[in-house]
């Protein structure tokens, strides 16, 4: 039996899409949620899967289970498929199997992918971290690098296998570098006979002049000092010019002098650039919407597209601004922003259905936090009306830990993460080091 309710289509079940569905499920609408995977992923802890600290189920959950309460309301359909085209003129989307769906309201939350700044050939040698598949690939590369070093007879080749280069010193890069250093220094130190894993070198490369550039300079400096204490070699003002199977080449700027740095390495991880999902380009071509330099879709104040008020773009795919007090400010690509955009877009759908004006999106910034290894983190919190609360060290790490556990979806996920982190804290062991298959890209 065909429903007579207004049809709302949501593409993507990340933080934004999930929140949009939760809000809309209480409204008299027919919702279809489409995602190419069957799970929702807690991306802030994805690096923990890549570095064998957590298993995949600890930070992910089946979409149908996550939205079981909404499913019981009887107006939600979930499809595992990939949207390949969006026709903004006929209000129709095309799926990867050729099927098409019509909609009256559309919320696009397709997320982001890696950006290599025009050097896509680098992806083969320096994988990024956006999906569980990416995490499994990086885990296989990291564990496999130590195994390859154990078999090496040539010192220079062994050193290349034991040199790990992370490109990009944002939160993901910093957390990845710190964790990899701890793996080498503690987790694996007694598990090999021919190599001393404590001799491994972890290099963090950043093009700007400091790590964690979105944080205040004071916290950025404390993070860099902590990275140095745990053995991470931080290189700022370092621009990557080449990545190949044998390592990374950089241009290092020091005052007016530019020098070339070559880092032999068999394991390179990309954490430097983000671009809107390819679906954004298809939507822009169909709707006439603009794209920014990162391939994100430029949206209006209420997150809709110019000329297409029934289509909204949210999350990492949206080039959005916060319309609060003062001049509109760019919205950062973080999970709290995606959640707030999802709720705003869903509420605006309901306003249109009631014949009311939509509201502009206003981002409430609760602050930022990043882990910098064992017992260390930096926290920058917004505490209205008192201003910013900034601290680092052990207290910041405890705050980071419990904040991430709190926002994990599902009681089982929280319980598993607490147990695994507690075990790792006291033993330095990492429980998810089993590698079922080789890395996706083989060095030649």
Secondary structure, 3 states (H helix, E strand, C coil): CCCCCEEEEEECCCHHHHHHHHHHCCCCEEEEEEECCCEEECHHHHHHHHCCCCCHHHCEEEHHHHCHHHHCCCCEEEEECCEEEEECCCCEEEECCCCEEECCEEEECCCEEECCCCCHHHHHCEECCCCHHHHHHHHHHHHHHHHHHHHCCCHHHHHHHCEEEEECCCHHHHHHHHHHHHHHHHHCCCCCCCCCHHHCEEEEECCCCCCCCCCCHHHHHHHHHHHHHCCEEEECCEEEEEEECCEEEEEEEECCEEEEEEEECCEEEECCCEEECCHHHHHHHHHCCCECCCCCEECCCCCEECCEEEEEECHHHEECEECCCCCCEECCCCHHHHHHHHHHHHHHHHHHHCCCCCCCCCCCCCEEEEECCCCCEEEEEEECCCEEEEEECHHHHHHHHHHHHHHCCCHHHHHHHHHHHHHHHHHCCCCCCCCCCCCCCCCC
